[in-house]
């Protein structure tokens, strides 16, 4: 696999597995929990449901972020010596 393929897959894992999961699953759960009255009779039950669901999606985020980091590290290793194979455009941009 080429370095650019590793970068692409790493970006997909990060964007979908970390960012999208946060926006679609974790934030709505946080918002719903914020609306719960802690002194309500069913607050304990709601907390247990929240923890179970939120923790599962947090594990998905964690695994996706670790996979993304590994893929991006592989992208670095796939280049000739861990550096850009043609550093001149980068050097011009920095000047």
C-alpha positions as CSV (number, residue, x, y, z in Angstrom):
1,X,0.0,0.0,0.0
2,X,1.3,3.5,-0.8
3,X,1.8,6.3,1.8
4,X,-1.1,8.3,0.3
5,X,-3.4,5.3,0.8
6,X,-2.4,5.1,4.4
7,X,-3.0,8.9,4.8
8,X,-6.4,8.6,3.2
9,X,-7.5,5.6,5.3
10,X,-6.1,7.3,8.4
11,X,-8.1,10.4,7.7
12,X,-11.3,8.4,7.0
13,X,-10.9,6.5,10.3
14,X,-10.3,9.8,12.2
15,X,-13.1,11.8,10.6
16,X,-15.7,9.0,10.7
17,X,-14.7,7.1,13.8
18,X,-13.8,10.0,16.0
19,X,-15.4,13.2,14.8
20,X,-18.6,11.8,13.3
21,X,-19.2,9.4,16.2
22,X,-18.8,12.3,18.6
23,X,-21.3,14.6,16.8
24,X,-23.9,11.9,16.0
25,X,-23.8,9.8,19.2
26,X,-21.9,11.3,22.1
27,X,-23.0,15.0,22.0
28,X,-26.7,14.2,21.8
29,X,-26.4,11.9,24.7
30,X,-24.6,14.6,26.7
31,X,-27.3,17.1,25.8
32,X,-30.1,14.6,26.9
33,X,-28.3,14.0,30.2
34,X,-28.0,17.7,30.8
35,X,-31.8,18.0,30.7
36,X,-32.3,15.3,33.4
37,X,-33.3,16.5,36.8
38,X,-30.9,14.7,39.2
39,X,-33.5,14.5,41.9
40,X,-36.1,12.9,39.6
41,X,-37.3,9.3,40.4
42,X,-35.9,7.8,37.2
43,X,-32.6,9.8,37.2
44,X,-30.6,6.7,38.3
45,X,-32.1,4.6,35.5
46,X,-31.3,7.3,33.0
47,X,-27.8,7.6,34.3
48,X,-27.2,3.9,33.9
49,X,-28.5,3.9,30.3
50,X,-26.4,7.0,29.5
51,X,-23.2,5.4,30.9
52,X,-23.7,2.2,29.0
53,X,-24.4,3.8,25.7
54,X,-21.9,6.7,25.9
55,X,-19.1,4.4,27.0
56,X,-19.7,2.0,24.1
57,X,-19.5,4.9,21.6
58,X,-16.5,6.3,23.4
59,X,-14.7,3.0,22.9
60,X,-15.6,3.2,19.2
61,X,-14.0,6.6,19.1
62,X,-10.9,5.5,20.9
63,X,-10.3,2.5,18.7
64,X,-10.9,4.5,15.5
65,X,-8.5,7.2,16.7
66,X,-5.8,4.6,17.5
67,X,-6.3,2.9,14.1
68,X,-6.1,6.4,12.4
69,X,-2.8,7.1,14.3
70,X,-1.4,3.7,13.3
71,X,-2.3,4.3,9.6
72,X,-0.8,7.8,9.6
73,X,2.4,6.4,11.2
74,X,2.5,3.7,8.5
75,X,2.2,6.5,5.9
76,X,5.3,8.1,7.4
77,X,7.1,4.7,7.2
78,X,6.0,4.1,3.6
79,X,7.9,7.2,2.5
80,X,11.5,6.7,1.6
81,X,13.1,7.5,4.9
82,X,10.2,9.0,7.0
83,X,10.6,12.3,5.2
84,X,8.9,13.9,2.2
85,X,10.5,12.3,-0.9
86,X,10.5,15.7,-2.6
87,X,11.0,18.4,0.1
88,X,11.6,21.3,-2.3
89,X,7.9,22.5,-2.6
90,X,7.6,22.4,1.2
91,X,10.9,24.3,1.6
92,X,9.6,27.0,-0.9
93,X,6.4,27.3,1.1
94,X,8.2,27.9,4.3
95,X,10.6,30.6,2.9
